[in-house]
Structure formats: structure tokens, C-alpha cells
């Protein structure tokens, strides 16, 4: 029975070329527009990929430069810190060597006061100070 149904159908068989032609007539313009849009989007996408790659490269170069600059600054700060510490040590040593011991200074003033009180002369005063035990001691 199936063959009778086929024989009785009124629609003729279409060839693949005819189907493509009908499809082109109905959808051709839209398909070309879609293809152009897709190609344009692909080109934009590729352009953006290149731009991102360039930007990433520039960022990596910038980061490298900044890391080098930071390292240089750290080294400069270490050098400056070391220099300041050395200068401070030298100043502290210089002050230690040049400072007047308060005890010695007090004893010298006491000796001066005693000499003045006893009516001694300036020469005796200087001899007394120079010969005094406090003046000749090696106390710091």
C-alpha cells in the first residue's frame, strides 16, 4: 500500500540543487549578513586578543622595571642606613673621647674654690690643679 500512496502524491521530487536554490532565495540575504557579522566579530576578537597580548607584555615589562627600581631603592636605603649608623658610631666615639667627666670637673671646681678661699695666687692655683690627683687620673 505504501507504493500507492507514493504514486498518488502530487508533489514532485525536488533535486538537491533546487532545494539549495530555494534556500538561497528565501534565506540568502540573511545568511550573507550573518556570515559578514560573524567574520567581523572574529576579526574584532582577533584584534582584541592581539591588543591584550601587547598590553600583557607591556605590563610585564613595567613590573620588571618597577621590581628593579624597588630593589635599587632598597639597596640605596641599606647603604644610607649603614652610612648613618657608621657616622653615629663615630660621633659617639668622638663624644666619649672629648667629654669632660663630671666628677673630675666637680673636683677641679672644689680645688679652685679651696685655692681662692685660702688666698692662693694664680700660679699656686694652676700648680694645684695640674698636680691634683683628680686631674692626673685616667678615669673616663
N, CA and C of each residue as an Amber inpcrd file, in Angstrom:
protein
   420
   0.7970000  -1.1870000   0.0000000   0.0000000   0.0000000   0.0000000
   0.8440000   1.2570000   0.0000000   1.9220000   1.0980000   0.5360000
   2.7950000   2.2500000   0.5580000   3.1350000   2.7290000  -0.8400000
   3.3340000   1.8210000  -1.8200000   3.6560000   2.3170000  -3.1380000
   2.5060000   3.1010000  -3.7420000   1.3190000   2.7800000  -3.4320000
   0.1870000   3.5030000  -3.9970000   0.1420000   4.9230000  -3.4550000
   0.4690000   5.0550000  -2.1690000   0.4420000   6.3900000  -1.5820000
   1.4770000   7.2660000  -2.2470000   2.6170000   6.6970000  -2.5980000
   3.6510000   7.4910000  -3.2490000   3.2370000   7.8740000  -4.6490000
   2.6710000   6.9430000  -5.2980000   2.2800000   7.2160000  -6.6700000
   1.1680000   8.2490000  -6.7160000   0.3930000   8.2990000  -5.6980000
  -0.7340000   9.2120000  -5.6880000  -0.3660000  10.6000000  -5.2010000
   0.8370000  10.8230000  -4.7000000   1.1800000  12.1540000  -4.1940000
   1.3870000  13.1100000  -5.3470000   0.9910000  14.3460000  -5.1410000
   1.0400000  15.3290000  -6.2100000   2.3230000  16.1420000  -6.2140000
   3.1280000  16.0830000  -5.1380000   4.3560000  16.8850000  -5.1060000
   5.4880000  16.1240000  -5.7840000   6.1030000  16.7210000  -6.7640000
   7.2140000  16.0590000  -7.4470000   8.4640000  16.0830000  -6.5800000
   9.3740000  15.1540000  -6.7510000  10.6420000  15.0910000  -6.0010000
  11.5420000  16.2330000  -6.4700000  12.1210000  16.9410000  -5.5050000
  12.9990000  18.0660000  -5.8180000  14.4400000  17.5910000  -5.7420000
  15.2730000  18.0740000  -6.5970000  16.6880000  17.7190000  -6.5670000
  17.3960000  18.5910000  -5.5360000  18.5750000  18.1270000  -5.0720000
  19.3070000  18.9410000  -4.0700000  19.6610000  20.3310000  -4.5900000
  19.9310000  20.4740000  -5.8630000  20.2500000  21.7840000  -6.4000000
  19.0510000  22.7220000  -6.3200000  17.8740000  22.1900000  -6.5670000
  16.6630000  23.0110000  -6.4950000  16.3920000  23.4470000  -5.0530000
  16.6510000  22.5250000  -4.1110000  16.4580000  22.8700000  -2.6880000
  17.4290000  23.9670000  -2.2750000  18.6890000  23.8710000  -2.7170000
  19.6790000  24.9060000  -2.3980000  19.2760000  26.2420000  -3.0100000
  18.7280000  26.1890000  -4.2260000  18.3050000  27.4110000  -4.9020000
  17.1490000  28.0710000  -4.1610000  16.2060000  27.2790000  -3.7170000
  15.0660000  27.8170000  -2.9670000  15.5480000  28.3740000  -1.6270000
  16.4470000  27.6480000  -0.9830000  17.0060000  28.1040000   0.2920000
  17.7450000  29.4280000   0.0890000  18.4790000  29.5670000  -1.0100000
  19.2080000  30.8000000  -1.3200000  18.2380000  31.9430000  -1.5310000
  17.1520000  31.6760000  -2.2100000  16.1700000  32.7310000  -2.4620000
  15.5300000  33.1910000  -1.1550000  15.1890000  32.2390000  -0.2840000
  14.4800000  32.5900000   0.9470000  15.4340000  33.1710000   2.0030000
  16.5780000  32.5020000   2.2130000  17.4630000  32.8810000   3.3260000
  18.7820000  33.4990000   2.8850000  19.0450000  33.6230000   1.6340000
  20.3520000  34.0480000   1.1200000  20.8570000  35.3510000   1.6910000
  20.0560000  36.3760000   1.6510000  20.4740000  37.6990000   2.1380000
  20.7780000  37.6590000   3.6330000  19.9100000  37.0130000   4.3710000
  20.1300000  36.9310000   5.8240000  21.3880000  36.1320000   6.1430000
  21.6090000  35.0370000   5.4310000  22.7900000  34.2020000   5.6840000
  24.0700000  34.9750000   5.3870000  24.0790000  35.7340000   4.2890000
  25.2640000  36.5340000   3.9650000  25.5020000  37.5860000   5.0460000
  24.4450000  38.2040000   5.5430000  24.5850000  39.1940000   6.6160000
  25.1250000  38.5340000   7.8890000  24.6050000  37.3460000   8.2210000
  25.1030000  36.6280000   9.3950000  26.5690000  36.2580000   9.2320000
  26.9320000  35.7880000   8.0500000  28.3280000  35.4260000   7.7960000
  29.2380000  36.6420000   7.9170000  28.8060000  37.7730000   7.3740000
  29.6000000  39.0000000   7.4810000  29.7210000  39.4430000   8.9370000
  28.6230000  39.3400000   9.6600000  28.6580000  39.7140000  11.0880000
  29.5990000  38.8030000  11.8630000  29.5250000  37.5100000  11.5760000
  30.3930000  36.5530000  12.2710000  31.8540000  36.8180000  11.9180000
  32.1510000  37.0780000  10.6400000  33.5310000  37.3720000  10.2360000
  34.0280000  38.6560000  10.9020000  33.1580000  39.6530000  10.9590000
  33.5250000  40.9150000  11.6080000  33.8090000  40.6880000  13.0980000
  32.9710000  39.8810000  13.7500000  33.1840000  39.5790000  15.1670000
  34.4840000  38.7940000  15.3790000  34.7660000  37.8690000  14.4760000
  36.0100000  37.1030000  14.5780000  37.2200000  38.0260000  14.4240000
  37.1570000  38.9610000  13.4850000  38.2560000  39.9060000  13.2970000
  38.4260000  40.7880000  14.5320000  37.2940000  41.2490000  15.0720000
  37.3550000  42.0540000  16.2950000  37.9540000  41.2500000  17.4400000
  37.5480000  40.0020000  17.5430000  38.0610000  39.1350000  18.5930000
  39.5710000  38.9380000  18.4450000  40.0400000  38.7070000  17.2350000
  41.4770000  38.5360000  16.9960000  42.2440000  39.8240000  17.2960000
  41.6590000  40.9510000  16.9030000  42.2980000  42.2360000  17.1910000
  42.4040000  42.4550000  18.7050000  41.3360000  42.1260000  19.4220000
  41.3440000  42.2650000  20.8810000  42.3550000  41.3110000  21.5200000
  42.4710000  40.1070000  20.9980000  43.4670000  39.1650000  21.5230000
  44.8720000  39.7230000  21.3550000  45.1610000  40.2990000  20.1790000
  46.4860000  40.9030000  19.9450000  46.7180000  42.0750000  20.8980000
  45.6880000  42.8910000  21.0710000  45.7990000  44.0490000  21.9670000
  46.0590000  43.5920000  23.4090000  45.3520000  42.5690000  23.8440000
  45.5490000  42.0380000  25.2010000  46.9560000  41.4840000  25.3520000
  47.4350000  40.7770000  24.3170000  48.8010000  40.2320000  24.3690000
  49.8230000  41.3610000  24.4680000  49.6270000  42.4330000  23.7010000
  50.5390000  43.5850000  23.7520000  50.5080000  44.2360000  25.1360000
  49.3050000  44.4160000  25.6590000  49.1620000  45.0350000  26.9730000
  49.7950000  44.1740000  28.0620000  49.6360000  42.8680000  27.9520000
  50.2380000  41.9560000  28.9300000  51.7580000  42.0530000  28.8760000
  52.2840000  42.1410000  27.6690000  53.7310000  42.2740000  27.5050000
  54.2270000  43.5830000  28.1110000  53.5130000  44.6670000  27.8410000
  53.8940000  45.9650000  28.4070000  53.8120000  45.9520000  29.9270000
  52.7760000  45.3010000  30.4490000  52.6220000  45.2100000  31.8980000
  53.7700000  44.4130000  32.5180000  54.1610000  43.3330000  31.8680000
  55.2730000  42.5280000  32.3750000  56.5720000  43.3400000  32.3720000
  56.7990000  44.1230000  31.3160000  57.9850000  44.9830000  31.2580000
  57.9440000  46.0280000  32.3640000  56.7780000  46.6410000  32.5530000
  56.6340000  47.6580000  33.6000000  56.8860000  47.0550000  34.9730000
  56.3020000  45.8700000  35.2240000  56.5060000  45.2070000  36.5130000
  57.9800000  44.9070000  36.7370000  58.6590000  44.4760000  35.6870000
  60.0860000  44.1800000  35.7950000  60.8740000  45.4450000  36.1420000
  60.5560000  46.5330000  35.4710000  61.2380000  47.8080000  35.7500000
  60.9670000  48.2620000  37.1820000  59.7170000  48.1270000  37.6270000
  59.3670000  48.5420000  38.9810000  60.0710000  47.6780000  40.0290000
  60.1850000  46.3890000  39.7470000  60.8750000  45.4970000  40.6810000
  62.3470000  45.8800000  40.7800000  62.9590000  46.1910000  39.6370000
  64.3680000  46.6160000  39.6460000  64.5270000  47.9410000  40.3960000
  63.6070000  48.8600000  40.1560000  63.6740000  50.1610000  40.8380000
  63.4920000  49.9830000  42.3410000  62.5730000  49.1270000  42.7430000
  62.3460000  48.8750000  44.1700000  63.5910000  48.2480000  44.7970000
  64.2130000  47.3150000  44.0800000  65.4310000  46.6830000  44.5890000
  66.5480000  47.7140000  44.7390000  66.6730000  48.5970000  43.7500000
  67.6860000  49.6470000  43.8150000  67.4190000  50.5770000  45.0020000
  66.1550000  50.9220000  45.2220000  65.8140000  51.7830000  46.3550000
  66.1060000  51.0960000  47.6850000  65.8050000  49.7900000  47.7660000
  66.1080000  49.0590000  48.9950000  67.6100000  49.0750000  49.2640000
  68.3960000  48.8540000  48.2160000  69.8470000  48.8580000  48.3860000
  70.3440000  50.2430000  48.7830000  69.7800000  51.2710000  48.1550000
  70.1650000  52.6410000  48.4870000  69.8300000  52.9530000  49.9450000
  68.6660000  52.4890000  50.3930000  68.2700000  52.7240000  51.7820000
  69.1990000  51.9730000  52.7420000  69.5630000  50.7310000  52.3850000
  70.5000000  49.9790000  53.2350000  71.8430000  50.6960000  53.3250000
  72.3180000  51.1790000  52.1650000  73.5950000  51.8880000  52.1510000
  73.5210000  53.1640000  52.9920000  72.4340000  53.9240000  52.8100000
  72.2740000  55.1620000  53.5770000  72.1610000  54.8510000  55.0690000
  71.4250000  53.7970000  55.4100000  71.2790000  53.4010000  56.8080000
  72.6310000  53.0190000  57.4020000  73.3960000  52.2330000  56.6590000
  74.7280000  51.8390000  57.1340000  75.6360000  53.0430000  57.3000000
  75.5770000  53.9550000  56.3470000  76.3980000  55.1650000  56.4160000
  76.0170000  56.0070000  57.6410000  74.7130000  56.1660000  57.8590000
  74.2670000  56.9390000  59.0230000  74.6720000  56.2710000  60.3400000
  74.5640000  54.9510000  60.3700000  74.9610000  54.2280000  61.5880000
  76.4610000  54.4060000  61.8580000  77.2610000  54.3020000  60.8050000
  78.7050000  54.4890000  60.9810000  79.0180000  55.9030000  61.4580000
  78.3520000  56.8770000  60.8580000  78.5740000  58.2660000  61.2670000
  78.1710000  58.4700000  62.7260000  77.0640000  57.8670000  63.1170000
  76.6120000  57.9780000  64.5020000  77.6130000  57.3340000  65.4600000
  78.1270000  56.1570000  65.0810000  79.1340000  55.4950000  65.9270000
  80.3730000  56.3780000  66.0860000  80.8170000  56.9770000  64.9620000
  81.9980000  57.8500000  65.0280000  81.7410000  59.0570000  65.9270000
  80.5590000  59.6400000  65.7960000  80.2350000  60.7890000  66.6490000
  80.1640000  60.3830000  68.1220000  79.6090000  59.2150000  68.3890000
  79.5290000  58.7430000  69.7680000  80.9240000  58.5070000  70.3320000
  81.8050000  57.9090000  69.5170000  83.1760000  57.6920000  69.9790000
  83.8900000  59.0190000  70.2120000  83.6660000  59.9600000  69.3000000
  84.2840000  61.2780000  69.4440000  83.7960000  61.9580000  70.7140000
  82.5030000  61.8680000  70.9910000  81.9700000  62.4650000  72.2150000
  82.5380000  61.7840000  73.4500000  82.6870000  60.4660000  73.3990000
  83.2630000  59.7380000  74.5320000  84.6820000  60.2210000  74.8050000
  85.4300000  60.4590000  73.7390000  86.8170000  60.8860000  73.9050000
  86.9210000  62.3370000  74.3550000  86.0030000  63.1610000  73.9090000
  86.1100000  64.5950000  74.1850000  85.3140000  65.0530000  75.4010000
  84.4380000  64.2530000  75.9220000  83.5950000  64.7230000  77.0160000
  84.4220000  64.9060000  78.2940000  83.9440000  65.7890000  79.1050000
  84.6050000  66.0570000  80.3850000  83.8280000  65.2640000  81.4420000
  84.5740000  64.5380000  82.2050000  83.9670000  63.7490000  83.2710000
  83.4140000  64.7000000  84.3240000  82.1720000  64.5360000  84.6980000
  81.5280000  65.4320000  85.6630000  82.1980000  65.3630000  87.0390000
  82.6050000  64.1890000  87.4010000  83.2700000  64.0520000  88.7050000
  84.5860000  64.8240000  88.7110000  85.3560000  64.6740000  87.6310000
  86.6310000  65.3840000  87.5270000  86.4030000  66.8880000  87.5250000
  85.4060000  67.3300000  86.7680000  85.1030000  68.7530000  86.7110000
  84.6890000  69.2780000  88.0900000  83.8990000  68.4980000  88.8080000
  83.4880000  68.9010000  90.1580000  84.6820000  69.0250000  91.0880000
  85.5910000  68.0560000  91.0060000  86.7920000  68.1150000  91.8610000
  87.6630000  69.3120000  91.5100000  87.7500000  69.6380000  90.2200000
  88.5360000  70.8020000  89.8070000  87.9300000  72.0860000  90.3650000
  86.6160000  72.1860000  90.3300000  85.9720000  73.3770000  90.8880000
  86.1560000  73.4540000  92.4070000  86.1100000  72.3170000  93.0670000
  86.3370000  72.3040000  94.5210000  87.7520000  72.7760000  94.8180000
  88.7170000  72.2690000  94.0560000  90.1180000  72.6780000  94.2420000
  90.2830000  74.1720000  93.9870000  89.6230000  74.6630000  92.9220000
  89.6800000  76.0880000  92.6030000  89.0850000  76.9000000  93.7520000
  87.9520000  76.4470000  94.2550000  87.3240000  77.1500000  95.3860000
  88.2180000  77.1450000  96.6070000  88.8560000  76.0370000  96.9030000
  89.7610000  75.9670000  98.0620000  90.9360000  76.9130000  97.8900000
  91.5040000  76.9450000  96.6850000  92.6490000  77.8320000  96.4430000
  92.2390000  79.2920000  96.6040000  91.0620000  79.6410000  96.0820000
  90.5980000  81.0150000  96.2140000  90.2880000  81.3600000  97.6690000
  89.7320000  80.4090000  98.3830000  89.3680000  80.6180000  99.7710000
  90.6130000  80.8220000 100.6410000  91.6500000  80.0890000 100.3310000
  92.8820000  80.1750000 101.1180000  93.7580000  81.3330000 100.6770000
  93.3430000  82.0770000  99.6590000  94.0960000  83.2510000  99.2430000
  95.3140000  82.8960000  98.4270000  95.3050000  81.7960000  97.7990000
  96.4510000  81.4010000  96.9770000  96.5360000  82.2370000  95.7160000
  97.7210000  82.2660000  95.1550000  97.9310000  83.0270000  93.9290000
  97.4990000  82.1900000  92.7200000  97.4680000  82.8380000  91.6040000
  97.0610000  82.1680000  90.3810000  98.0550000  81.0750000  90.0250000
  99.3170000  81.3220000  90.2230000 100.3410000  80.3180000  89.9220000
 100.1500000  79.1010000  90.8150000  99.9060000  79.3400000  92.1170000
  99.6650000  78.2180000  93.0330000  98.3850000  77.4630000  92.6500000
  97.4090000  78.2240000  92.2250000  96.1490000  77.6170000  91.8110000
  96.3710000  76.6830000  90.6260000  97.1030000  77.1680000  89.6080000
  97.3800000  76.3370000  88.4360000  98.2370000  75.1280000  88.8030000
  99.2400000  75.3300000  89.6410000 100.0720000  74.2000000  90.0860000
  99.2240000  73.1880000  90.8470000  98.3350000  73.6590000  91.6730000
  97.4830000  72.7700000  92.4460000  96.5380000  71.9760000  91.5560000
  96.0100000  72.6480000  90.5570000  95.0820000  71.9620000  89.6450000
  95.8360000  70.9600000  88.7960000  96.9740000  71.3550000  88.2750000
  97.7460000  70.4630000  87.4140000  98.3060000  69.2680000  88.1790000
  98.6370000  69.4700000  89.4160000  99.1980000  68.3870000  90.2210000
  98.1330000  67.6030000  90.9740000  96.9120000  68.0300000  90.8520000
  95.8590000  67.3720000  91.6250000  95.6710000  65.9420000  91.1520000
  95.3030000  65.1150000  92.0720000  95.1240000  63.6840000  91.8070000
  93.9610000  63.4530000  90.8390000  92.9060000  64.2590000  90.9230000
  91.7430000  64.1010000  90.0840000  92.0870000  64.4310000  88.6390000
  92.9570000  65.4130000  88.4260000  93.3080000  65.8450000  87.0830000
  94.1960000  64.8270000  86.3980000  95.0590000  64.1970000  87.1660000
  96.0200000  63.2310000  86.5970000  95.4460000  61.8250000  86.4880000
  94.2940000  61.5560000  87.0340000  93.7370000  60.1990000  86.9880000
  93.2450000  59.8950000  85.5720000  93.1880000  58.6160000  85.2450000
  92.7740000  58.1790000  83.9140000  91.3060000  57.7580000  83.9070000
  90.4990000  58.3750000  84.7140000  89.0780000  57.9920000  84.7410000
  88.4110000  58.5430000  83.4790000  87.4070000  57.8250000  82.9800000
  86.7390000  58.2410000  81.7360000  85.9120000  59.4680000  81.9010000
